Amino acid sequence: MFCGQLKEATLIVPIEKLLEAAKQAMGRQVFKHEFTDRQALMDELVERIPAATLGEVLARIPGRKQEARKNPASAG
């Protein structure tokens, strides 16, 4: 059972694992404070990887398939 407010932010994955995944995806060290600007990280990731790869990844996210097919760069 969860206790707390409905809109309270809760991490399911430990921050260390998020940082490691971000490091692998971005090809550089990603710092904890960078997670506060998710859009900037997404923009950087979109610049670093080919559009076809981004489309494939976004297509795997449930609820994002149609959006990814229409315009992979705007899905984020």
Summary of the structure (lengths in Angstrom):
residues: 76
radius of gyration: 14.5
end to end distance: 30.8
largest distance: 42.0
contacts: 146
relative contact order: 0.10
helix: 57%
strand: 0%
